[in-house]
Amino acid sequence: DESGSDPSPQDAGLDGAAGGQAGASGGAGSAGSAAGSGGSAGGAVDAGPDGAPTCALAAKPPGTSTFEVTSSGVQRTARLVIPQSYDATQSVPLVLVFHGYTQTAEAIENISEMTPLAEQHGFVVAYPQGPGNSWNAGKCCGSGSSQQRPDIQFVSDLIDALSSELCIDPKRIYAAGFSNGGMLSNRIG
């Protein structure tokens, strides 16, 4: 963790939603880090007889939209991409991609080029937007850190909300980011 701080108890496990394997964290200007999920998220996914998640959700249309969630009493957003191949009866991975300090969700979508990969490989991708274009990644960066914004709670709430509307496989939830977003991904892991 480049922030130099130890994760606080509130960071531990995201209520099990993203507590799996953490990837290596990059430098402040690098691609950042990735974290895989090992826990469960939301209540929309049940295990079938073979242990694989099953869903009984109404089909959410494919495409790009703005997804809203209330977290810690504040309305937050993420840019959501549902691939054309999405089938509400089949669980899919979720990839969260966090922008760098001063960037936006739209910018990291373009920089990461994750949307074409989501279409090609059939996973859902969300590009959360940090208020003030920053994330609370410990000692870095901007208003996210200085105001001790509960971004870890936001990520947990976002995963729960997405899992209640989409057939997300709770064992295949991943986080990646650039710079400040990479530091948040590391903190999530």
N, C-alpha and C positions, 0 to 999 in steps of 0.2 A: 504494500500500500504506500504509494508515494506521498500521501497526505501526511505521513509521519504520526498518525494517531492510531490508537488501538480501536477496533470496532466497539461501539457501545453496546450494552445489552439489547437495546432496541433493534440493532442491526442483525442480531443473531438469528439466522434461519428464515426470516421473512415468513414466520408462521409456517415454515416448511416449504414455502413456495419456490424458493430458489436457493436451496442449501446444498446443492450437489458439488460437482467438481469445478474448481475455479481455475481458469487458464492463467497464463503468465501475463502480467501487466506490463504495458509498454511505457516509454517515456512520455513526457508531456506533449510531444508533438507526434506521437506514433499512433498506431491503430488502437491502442488501449488493451483491454482485457476482455475475456469472455468467461461467463459462468454458466454452468449447466444446472439443471434442476434435479433434485432428488426427492422432493417432497410432493405434497398434493396441493392443489389449488381449487378454490371454488366448490360448488356443490353440484355442478351440472354433469360431471363425469362420474360414472359408476364403472366398476370392473365387471367384465363379462366372465363367463365360465373359464375362459383361458387366461384370465388376468388382464386382458387388454381392455382399455377404456371403451365404453359404449356411450352413445349420446342419444337423447330423444329431444332434440331442440328443433324449433322452427328454422328453416333455412334462412340464413342471413345472406343477402346478395353479395356476389363478388364485386371487387372494385376498391377504389380508394375513397376514404371518408374521414371525417373528424370524429373521434370517439371521445366522449366526455365521461368523467367520473368525479364524484365528490370524495375528497380525501382530506381528513383533518379539518372538515368544515369549509374547504376551499374547492371551487370548481377547477379541475385540471383537464388537460387535453392530450391526446396522442393522435398522430396521423396513422390510420389503420389501413393496411393493405390485405385484402382477402383474395387469394388467387382464383382464377376462373375455374380451376379444377376442384374447388372446395365442395365437399359433400358433408352435410351436417350429421350424417350417420357414421362418419369415419373420423377418428381422432387424428389431429394434425399437430406438428410442432408449432411452437410460438417462439419467435425471435424478437427481442426488444433491442433496439439500437438507439443509443443515447448520444446526442449532439455534444460538441465541445463548447467551452466557454465562449460566449458572444454569438454562437451559431443558433440555428433554428432546426426544428424537426424537418422542414422541407430541405434545408441545406444538407443535413446528414443523409437524407434519403438519396440525394443526388451524388454525394461524395462516396457513400458506401456501396452504391449500386446493388443494394440488397433486394429491391423490388423485382428486378428481372429474375434474380435467383429464386425468389419466393414463387414467382409464376412458373419457372422451370421445374422446381422441385416440390411444389405443392405445400408450402408452409405459410402460416400467417406471420406477418411482420408488423410491429408497432414501433413508431418513432415518437416517443414521448417528448413533450415540450416542457422545458424548465422555465419557470417564471424568472424574468430578468435574464433569460438565456444562460442560466447557470444551474449547477447541481451542487447539493451539499455532499461533497466527497471527503468530508473531514475538515482539514485545514485549508482546502482549496475549493472553490473559487467564487468570487463575486458575492452577490447577495444570498445565494443559496447557503454558503458556508457562514457568512457573517450573521445571518439571521437564524442559523441552525434550523433551516427548513426541514420538515420531516419527509425527505424524499424517499427514504427506505420504506416508510409507511405507504407513500404514494405508489411505489412500485408494487407492493403487496396488494393494495386496493385495486390497482389496474389489472393485475393478473387475475384476481378474484372476479372482477367485473367482466373481463374478456371471457373467462372460463364459464361464466353464467350465461353468456350469449353465443358462444362458439364452442365447437367440439375440440377443445384443447387437450392434448395429452399431457397430464401433469408431470410425467417423467421426461418430457422433451421440451422444457422451457429453458431458453438460453438468453444471455445478456451480452452485448458487445457495445463498444463505444469508442469515441475519438477524444483524446486529451481529457478534459474534465469529465466527459461521458465515460471514458475508459476507466478513470479513477472511480466513478460511481459503480461501474460494472464490477470492479475489483472489490469494492466495499460490499456489494450485494453478495458476491461469492463468499 
